[in-house]
Amino acid sequence: MFTATAPDGSEIHATDEGTGPTLLILHPGLDDGGTWAPVAAALADRYRVLRLHRRPYRLDLPTPATIADEVDDALALADAIPGPKVIIGHSSGGVVALEALVRAPSRFVGAVIYEPPVVIGPPLGGEAYTQAQAAIAAGRPGLAMRVFLRDIVQVPPWLAGVAGVFVAIIPRLRRWAPRQVAEVGAIDALGCRLDAYATIAEPVVLLGGDASPAHLGARLDALAQALPHAERVTLTGQGHDAQRRAPAAVAKVIDKLADRVLWKGVERA
C-alpha cells in the first residue's frame, strides 16, 4: 500500500505493484480498485501500477466527495511518485481522469479512458437520479442500484435486478450504494465539459466495448471529436467490465500507449 497526503489533510491510499514507469488507475463506481487487479497483475512486470482507492468508496472518509476532491487526490498521488506517468480512468474514474488532465496536464504524458459517463447533452441522471436518491433516503439501496443500473447505466432490466439483489444483501455494497448515486449528481454538477477536454494535448486512448450500452459509445464518440489527440479503441465482445472479463486485452491497450509515451528513450528490460 502506498500512501500520500491530500490537500485537505486526508490520507490517500493506493495499491502499489510492480516496477518501472508509473501507471495510475482510477477505478469505477461500486469498487475499491479490486476489479482492476487482474489488469494490474498483467502489467506489473513492466510498470509500477498504482490503483487509487477513490475517495467516494473509502468508507473511512466522509461523503459526499466532489469531483474536485478526487482530482486533488489523483494529482497529490502523482506528485508523490517521480517520473512520467500514464493515467487510466474507468467509468466515473474516467471523468476524474479527464478533469485531472485539464487541471494539470503536465502531470501525465498520456491516458487511457474507458467509457466515462461524461455529460454531452441532457444531464446524466435526470428523473432516474431523483428516484435513486429517494430509494436511498428510504433505506432501500438495492432498489436505488436497480434504478441506477437500469435507467442511468442502461443495462438490461434483468441484470439490473440481479445486481440490486446483491447490493441489498452484501454489506459493503449497501454502504457504497449511496456514494454511487451521489456520483451521478457530482458528474451532472460538472455539466458538459467537451470544450475543456478539447484543451487536453496529451495522447488519449478512448476505450470501449461493442457490447456496452449505446450511450457510452456516443459519449466516447463525442470525446473523440473534441480531444485533439484521441484514438478510439473498441474491444470486440466486451462491455463495461472488460477489466474483469478480458484483463489481458485491456492490459494490451494500456501497454501499447505506455510503450510509446513512457518508454521513449528508455531501454526496456
C-alpha positions in Angstrom: 0.0 0.0 0.0 1.3 3.4 -1.0 0.1 6.5 0.9 0.2 10.2 0.3 -1.5 13.3 1.8 -4.4 15.1 0.1 -4.6 18.9 0.2 -7.3 18.7 2.9 -5.0 16.5 5.0 -6.8 13.2 4.3 -4.6 10.2 3.7 -4.6 8.8 0.2 -4.4 5.1 -0.3 -3.3 3.2 -3.4 -2.3 -0.4 -4.1 1.2 -0.4 -5.3 2.6 -3.2 -7.6 5.4 -3.8 -9.9 8.4 -1.7 -11.0 9.1 0.6 -14.0 7.4 3.7 -15.3 4.1 4.6 -13.5 0.5 3.8 -14.4 -2.2 5.3 -12.2 -5.5 3.6 -12.3 -8.8 5.3 -11.2 -11.4 2.5 -10.7 -15.1 2.7 -11.5 -18.0 3.0 -9.1 -19.0 0.3 -6.6 -15.4 -0.7 -6.4 -12.2 -0.2 -4.4 -9.8 -0.9 -7.3 -10.1 -4.7 -6.8 -11.8 -5.3 -10.1 -8.6 -3.9 -11.8 -6.3 -6.3 -10.0 -6.1 -8.8 -13.0 -5.1 -5.9 -15.3 -2.5 -4.6 -12.8 -1.1 -8.1 -12.5 -0.7 -8.3 -16.3 1.2 -5.0 -16.3 3.3 -5.2 -13.1 6.3 -6.9 -14.7 6.8 -3.9 -16.9 5.3 -1.0 -14.9 4.7 0.3 -11.5 0.9 0.1 -11.2 -0.9 2.2 -8.6 -4.6 1.6 -8.1 -6.0 4.6 -6.2 -8.7 3.7 -3.7 -11.1 6.6 -4.7 -12.4 8.8 -2.0 -16.1 8.1 -2.6 -15.6 4.4 -1.9 -13.4 4.9 1.2 -15.8 4.1 4.0 -13.4 5.7 6.5 -13.8 9.1 4.8 -16.9 11.3 4.9 -19.3 11.7 1.9 -20.1 13.3 -0.4 -16.9 13.8 -2.3 -16.7 16.3 -5.2 -15.0 15.6 -8.5 -12.6 18.4 -7.5 -11.7 16.5 -4.3 -11.0 13.4 -6.4 -8.8 15.4 -8.8 -6.9 16.7 -5.8 -6.2 13.1 -4.6 -5.1 12.0 -8.1 -2.7 14.9 -8.5 -1.3 14.6 -5.0 -0.6 10.9 -5.6 1.0 11.7 -9.0 3.2 14.4 -7.3 4.4 11.8 -4.7 5.7 9.5 -7.5 8.7 10.6 -9.5 8.9 10.3 -13.3 6.4 10.4 -16.1 3.0 8.8 -15.7 0.0 7.5 -17.6 -3.4 7.9 -16.0 -6.1 5.3 -16.6 -9.7 6.0 -15.7 -12.7 3.7 -15.9 -16.3 4.9 -15.9 -16.7 7.6 -13.2 -13.0 7.2 -12.6 -12.6 8.2 -16.3 -14.4 11.5 -15.6 -12.0 12.2 -12.7 -9.0 11.4 -15.0 -10.2 13.8 -17.7 -10.6 16.5 -15.1 -7.1 15.8 -13.8 -5.7 16.2 -17.4 -7.5 19.5 -17.8 -6.3 20.9 -14.5 -2.7 19.7 -14.5 -1.7 18.4 -18.0 2.0 18.3 -17.1 1.4 15.6 -14.5 0.7 12.9 -17.2 2.1 12.0 -20.6 -0.9 10.1 -21.7 -4.2 8.5 -20.7 -6.5 5.6 -21.3 -10.1 6.5 -20.6 -12.6 3.6 -20.5 -16.3 4.6 -21.1 -16.6 7.7 -18.9 -20.2 8.8 -18.4 -19.4 12.4 -19.3 -22.3 14.8 -19.9 -22.7 15.6 -23.6 -26.2 17.0 -23.6 -29.0 16.3 -21.1 -28.0 15.5 -17.5 -26.7 12.0 -16.9 -29.2 11.3 -14.1 -32.4 13.2 -14.7 -35.6 11.7 -13.2 -33.8 8.4 -12.6 -31.3 10.2 -10.3 -34.2 11.6 -8.3 -35.8 8.2 -8.0 -32.5 6.6 -6.9 -32.0 9.4 -4.3 -35.4 8.7 -2.9 -34.7 5.0 -2.7 -31.5 5.7 -0.7 -33.4 8.1 1.6 -36.0 5.3 2.2 -33.2 2.9 3.2 -33.5 0.8 0.0 -30.1 0.7 -1.6 -30.9 -2.4 -3.7 -33.8 -0.5 -5.3 -31.5 2.5 -5.8 -29.0 0.4 -7.6 -31.6 -1.2 -9.7 -32.9 2.2 -10.9 -29.3 3.4 -11.4 -28.2 0.5 -13.5 -31.4 0.1 -15.5 -32.2 3.8 -16.2 -28.8 5.6 -16.0 -26.2 3.0 -17.0 -28.9 1.3 -19.2 -28.0 -2.3 -18.6 -30.7 -4.9 -19.3 -33.5 -4.8 -16.6 -32.9 -8.4 -15.6 -29.2 -7.7 -14.9 -30.1 -4.5 -13.0 -32.5 -6.6 -10.9 -29.9 -9.2 -10.1 -27.3 -6.5 -9.2 -29.9 -4.8 -7.0 -30.4 -8.0 -5.0 -26.6 -8.3 -4.4 -26.4 -4.7 -3.3 -29.3 -5.3 -0.9 -27.6 -8.3 0.8 -23.9 -7.5 0.7 -22.9 -5.1 3.5 -20.1 -3.4 1.7 -22.2 -2.8 -1.5 -25.0 -1.5 0.7 -22.7 1.1 2.1 -21.3 2.0 -1.3 -24.7 2.4 -2.9 -25.4 6.0 -1.6 -22.0 7.0 -2.8 -22.5 5.6 -6.2 -25.8 7.6 -6.5 -24.1 10.7 -5.3 -21.5 10.4 -8.0 -24.2 10.9 -10.6 -25.0 14.2 -9.0 -21.3 15.1 -8.9 -20.9 14.4 -12.6 -24.1 16.3 -13.5 -22.7 19.3 -11.5 -19.8 19.5 -13.9 -22.1 19.8 -16.9 -20.8 19.4 -20.4 -17.1 19.8 -20.4 -16.2 19.0 -24.0 -14.7 22.4 -24.6 -12.5 22.0 -21.6 -11.4 18.5 -22.7 -10.5 19.9 -26.1 -7.5 21.6 -24.4 -6.0 18.2 -23.5 -2.8 18.0 -25.5 -1.6 14.5 -24.4 -2.4 11.4 -26.4 -5.6 9.8 -25.1 -6.9 6.3 -25.9 -10.7 6.2 -25.6 -11.5 2.6 -24.8 -14.9 1.0 -25.2 -16.7 -2.3 -25.8 -19.1 -3.1 -28.6 -21.4 -4.9 -26.1 -21.7 -1.8 -23.8 -24.8 0.4 -23.6 -25.1 2.6 -26.7 -25.0 5.8 -24.8 -21.5 5.1 -23.5 -20.3 4.7 -27.1 -21.9 8.0 -28.0 -20.1 9.7 -25.2 -16.8 8.2 -26.5 -17.6 9.5 -30.0 -18.2 13.0 -28.6 -14.9 12.9 -26.8 -13.1 11.6 -29.9 -14.3 14.6 -31.8 -13.3 17.0 -29.0 -9.9 15.8 -28.0 -7.1 16.8 -30.4 -5.0 13.6 -29.9 -7.6 10.9 -29.3 -7.6 7.3 -30.5 -10.8 5.3 -30.3 -10.3 1.6 -29.5 -13.2 -0.9 -29.3 -12.9 -4.3 -27.7 -15.0 -6.9 -29.6 -17.5 -8.8 -27.5 -16.8 -6.8 -24.3 -18.9 -4.4 -22.3 -18.4 -2.1 -19.4 -16.5 -4.7 -17.3 -13.7 -5.8 -19.6 -11.2 -5.3 -16.8 -12.6 -8.4 -15.2 -13.7 -10.4 -18.3 -10.8 -9.6 -20.6 -7.9 -8.2 -18.5 -5.3 -9.3 -21.0 -7.0 -7.3 -23.8 -7.3 -4.2 -21.6 -3.7 -4.5 -20.5 -2.6 -4.8 -24.1 -4.3 -1.5 -24.9 -2.6 0.2 -22.0 0.8 -1.3 -22.7 0.6 -0.1 -26.3 0.1 3.5 -25.3 2.5 3.3 -22.4 5.2 1.7 -24.5 5.0 4.8 -26.8 4.9 7.6 -24.2 6.6 6.2 -21.1 9.4 4.1 -22.5 10.5 6.7 -25.0 14.3 7.0 -24.7 14.4 4.2 -22.1 15.9 0.8 -22.7 13.3 -1.8 -21.8 14.5 -4.9 -19.9 
